[in-house]
Amino acid sequence: MLIGIVEVPVPDLVQRAEKLNMPVERLFAELVNRYVDHLLSKGITPILWGDMFLSTALGKPGHGVEGFEHDPRIQSNLAAFVTHASFKAKGKNPPSVLKSMNYIKNRDKIIMGDWEYGQADSRGYPSIDYFQKMGFKDVWGATWLGDKAIKGLSQYTASRGCGGIIATSWHVSFAPKVLHIFPSIIRNSAVYQHNPDYVAPAWPVLSSKLTTNGQTSLVSTQMQRGIFVTPFQTLKFQAKLDGSVKIQEAQLLIRDEQTNRYETVVMPLTWDVANQRLSGTLNWPKDAPPLAEFYCTVLRLVCGDNGYLLEKRQTGDFYITSKMPQLPQQSAKTSSWLTLDFSNFSKAETDKNLFRSTGQFAQPLFVKQATPASATATADTPPQTHVGSLDCKTFKYAYAAVNRDLWKQVDQQGMRLSIRCWIDQKLSLDKPYFCSVLSWGTHRAGMRLLLARNKRLHLQFAMPGRGNLLTVQSLKPIPLKHWVDIQATLSPKVKGKKRVVSLKINNQKAVVMEMPNELLQRNGSLLTVASEFIGLEGRKNIWGNFPGQIQSIDLKPY
């Protein structure tokens, strides 16, 4: 039985220990021993979490734990080593319960659960060796998210003769947005425990599409998100595989990412071995909302050899609406990856919620319109709306769920980003210092184009291996109440050479800077326009909206 004793605030233990006039490590050990003695008296094997018994002090002599010298692998930068012996304690020499190990009884009857969720480096998982050295009945590694982390810990525990593995799920087992991950944690932890050297197959799907029986729908594929127009009764899925994986079972999971009102809908898929195809049909729920921001899908494949589970999630796989949004009259150039152009749209058309884009990675843009009272324009600065542009002052947020492969293309080929916009007003002093023109990530990953309070533009890229950003700032402020053409470029990746970033406004001289060769991989797929928010939960705009209008956005290779 798992006792736990995990992440116990040490300062609370210190206060109690002082009242009892005993060392804090003795108090903690007494707490553990009481639980253990009770379970052993009932014939039950206790399982403890190991985090409270770990500290980087174990990497040097003089740590105070009897029967253990030290392990030089244990350092503060160890990738997989949870150190909670001083949990919540502060100061240069914080109180610690590390030496409570000296007072733990019946170690030979206790299983130690060592949760190490990170992917280890070449030093491995020295905590496993430590607990074995201290004489516990067995040591079970505990996995969580990430296939590489699961495999690494499973391989290490197998090499040390450990008798089992614990697959932890935590919120993944009940939170609707991530519930689909739960089966893969359980299945794949078991696969690697029984066969630590198992090599997981690569994703075998060559192409896929999702369609409806409606007459005016835009097909959803791996390259583009679908737009399905009501009414329709059925969804149909088809996928072509490369034949590298034997399929035991397959499913397509579908859920509404906007409201969380509906449980995940499961479409069973049929596997045609001869033609290497997956297919399935689903009757669409009649009570589904007429307009959701988007639905996501998860394609789940169970491998036939050992039950290993392959999954791929597609954010914003399709939208449902009552009317197909029109395409801009000006078609995108064939070289463009993604183009949004409102120049030929009327005021009524730009007040809608869903817009179609063009280009090789064309994705719908969803706009959450604000109520008149929450629009950013004030009585002092009355709204100024231009026909043929998106008024950014009147909506809460806007974003497109772009294909993840587009970021890979930007990383390899470089980019040319062009934006035509109009600024009605400068940022007020009571607003954040920046507002977003275009964001494809945060300061931790990806890139974004920001407008500062001093009306200068900042083009930012997250820097791999550094705590700072690469920021290119425009030479001069952007003029108010004039159309502005913004040009941002990133040179292609060339081995052994640095990349060049440039930012230019109208006819001003371009600002040019060098940056390292690698781009920090985006950890999501949302590209936000004139607003920026973190994650989909709540979708709270962390900056003020861009105070003007955007006429067009064009992204293409360098």
C-alpha positions, -999 to +999 in steps of 0.1 A: +000+000+000+013+035-010+017+056+022+030+086+002+047+111+026+054+133-003+063+170-005+059+176+032+067+212+041+098+210+062+092+244+080+060+230+094+079+199+107+105+222+123+078+241+142+063+208+155+097+194+163+107+224+184+075+220+205+084+183+211+120+192+218+134+167+192+154+170+160+132+175+129+147+144+112+137+123+142+102+136+140+098+128+103+113+093+108+088+087+137+059+097+114+070+073+087+077+045+112+042+047+127+026+043+093+049+015+084+045-004+117+007-003+113+007-017+078+032-044+086+010-055+116-018-060+090+004-080+067+006-052+041+038-042+023+042-004+026+054+018-003+070+051+003+077+080-020+114+088-020+116+126-026+118+136+011+149+114+015+169+130-013+192+160-014+221+172-035+241+169-002+244+132-010+269+141-038+296+151-013+311+137+019+296+149+052+259+146+044+252+127+076+234+096+063+249+065+079+260+036+056+264+058+025+296+075+015+285+098-014+278+097-051+296+124-072+269+121-099+245+139-076+248+176-084+224+205-085+222+202-123+213+166-124+185+162-149+165+136-130+169+140-093+140+152-071+154+169-039+127+175-013+146+169+020+143+206+025+109+211+009+096+246+012+125+256+035+145+287+027+178+303+036+215+296+030+214+265+052+178+254+052+166+227+076+165+192+062+151+158+070+178+140+049+193+123+080+158+108+089+171+078+068+192+069+099+161+063+119+138+045+094+131+010+107+122-022+087+137-010+055+140-046+043+102-047+044+095-014+026+093-007-011+107+027-021+089+045-050+113+068-067+095+093-088+118+108-114+098+124-142+126+141-161+148+125-188+181+116-173+214+126-188+245+103-190+246+101-152+214+082-151+192+079-120+216+077-089+186+079-065+178+043-075+213+032-065+211+052-032+178+035-021+192+001-030+223+008-010+201+018+020+187-017+021+150-014+011+131-044+001+128-031-035+130+001-054+104+009-080+109+038-104+079+060-110+072+074-145+049+102-157+049+121-190+072+118-220+081+086-238+119+092-236+116+098-198+095+066-194+119+046-214+150+060-197+138+052-162+125+018-172+159+009-187+178+020-157+156+002-131+158-030-152+196-027-153+196-025-115+173-055-110+144-035-097+112-055-094+087-031-109+077+003-122+049+027-111+031+046-139+018+078-123-009+098-139-019+126-115-043+151-131-040+133-165-064+106-151-093+131-147-086+164-164-107+165-196-081+182-218-054+157-212-073+126-203-064+111-237-028+108-225-036+085-196-037+051-215-004+058-232+013+064-198+000+031-184+005+010-215+039+023-225+054+022-190+044-015-189+059-021-224+093-006-214+093-024-180+090-058-197+112-049-226+135-019-217+153-021-250+121-019-271+125+007-299+092+025-304+081+028-340+080+062-358+047+077-366+034+057-396+006+079-410+014+093-444-018+112-450-052+116-434-085+134-439-117+141-420-149+149-440-186+152-434-217+143-455-224+180-457-223+197-491-202+228-483-175+216-459-137+222-461-119+189-456-096+186-426-061+171-434-027+170-418-019+203-436-051+223-430-079+225-405-114+217-416-145+239-416-177+219-414-210+236-422-242+225-405-263+206-410-244+173-413-250+139-398-218+119-401-180+124-399-158+101-420-121+095-414-096+080-437-058+076-434-030+060-454-002+043-435+034+034-446+032-002-435+059+000-409+036-008-379+013-037-373-020-023-359-039-041-332-065-014-326-072+022-337-094+050-326-100+087-334-109+108-303-128+140-309-135+167-283-148+203-281-119+224-269-140+255-262-167+246-237-157+213-221-195+205-222-190+172-239-171+141-232-146+129-257-164+112-287-146+080-298-147+069-335-136+032-338-114+027-368-111-003-391-077-015-402-074-027-438-041-047-438-040-053-475-043-016-484-026-002-453-056+021-446-076+032-416-112+042-419-142+050-397-176+067-396-193+085-367-228+098-363-224+133-350-242+142-318-273+162-325-268+184-294-233+196-304-229+234-303-236+252-336-203+271-333-173+259-313-139+276-314-125+244-326-125+206-320-093+187-315-086+151-326-063+124-313-054+095-335-046+065-314-028+034-327-022+003-306+007-017-319+001-054-325+033-068-312+031-056-276+003-031-272+026+000-273+004+030-279+012+057-305-008+089-304-009+122-323-030+152-312-041+178-337-052+210-320-080+228-338-085+200-363-119+214-374-144+241-368-182+239-370-202+269-383-236+277-399-220+294-429-188+289-448-167+320-445-156+335-479-121+335-492-104+368-499-108+378-536-070+381-539-056+346-539-023+340-521+009+336-541+018+299-545+050+305-526+032+317-494+028+295-464+000+314-448-019+346-459-047+365-442-060+393-463-090+415-453-085+442-479-115+432-500-138+425-471-167+447-461-173+459-425-200+433-421-176+406-432-148+416-408-172+416-378-176+378-381-159+351-360-143+329-386-120+338-415-104+316-441-067+321-451-048+309-481-014+293-487+003+260-483-005+259-445-039+278-448-057+277-414-089+294-403-086+324-380-110+324-351-120+358-336-138+361-303-157+393-307-160+415-276-191+432-264-192+470-271-185+478-234-153+457-234-138+471-266-105+489-261-115+522-277-126+550-253-146+582-255-113+601-257-102+580-286-133+571-307-130+540-328-117+545-363-126+516-386-113+511-421-132+490-446-110+461-456-092+456-423-097+437-390-105+461-362-083+447-333-099+470-307-133+453-309-124+416-301-111+397-271-087+375-289-079+360-323-059+329-332-052+302-357-043+266-348-015+262-373+001+229-383+032+222-362+052+214-393+050+251-403+074+260-375+098+233-387+097+249-422+105+283-406+134+268-387+149+252-418+141+276-446+139+309-428+109+333-433+096+366-447+068+380-426+048+410-440+021+428-421+001+459-431-015+477-402-028+510-389-024+523-354-053+545-341-038+553-307-007+548-285-007+526-255-020+543-224+002+544-192-022+522-173-018+494-198+010+468-200+042+482-216+037+460-247+009+447-269+011+419-294+009+423-331+016+387-338+026+359-314+037+324-322+048+314-287+061+332-256+094+345-243+103+308-235+097+294-270+088+306-305+087+342-317+065+373-314+062+408-328+053+433-301+044+470-301+059+489-271+044+520-253+070+541-271+055+530-304+086+510-314+083+474-327+102+445-310+108+413-329+116+386-304+130+350-306+134+327-277+171+317-273+180+281-269+201+275-238+199+311-226+177+329-202+174+360-224+156+368-257+170+380-290+152+413-295+153+434-327+139+469-321+128+492-349+149+523-354+120+548-351+085+548-337+056+537-358+036+567-371+000+570-358-030+570-381-010+559-412-008+526-430+024+509-420+041+480-438+062+458-415+088+435-429+105+408-407+130+382-421+149+353-408+176+337-429+177+299-436+195+275-414+230+268-427+253+245-408+282+263-391+268+297-397+248+322-376+214+333-388+204+369-397+173+385-384+160+419-398+131+442-390+120+470-414+091+496-412+080+513-445+111+528-461+132+530-429+165+513-428+163+477-417+177+467-383+198+436-387+211+412-360+227+378-359+214+349-338+224+313-332+215+286-357+188+268-338+153+280-331+137+270-299+109+246-308+074+258-302+056+238-276+022+246-290+005+253-323-014+286-317-006+317-337-024+347-321-032+379-339-032+413-321-035+395-288-015+370-267-025+345-241-010+315-225-027+282-232-063+276-240-075+273-204-094+306-198-077+323-228-069+354-208-052+381-228-019+389-210-013+421-230-037+448-242-049+443-278-031+459-307-047+495-308-056+496-345-064+476-376-046+448-395-052+446-432-030+417-442-005+391-429+017+371-452+042+344-441+064+327-467+099+311-471+129+333-470 
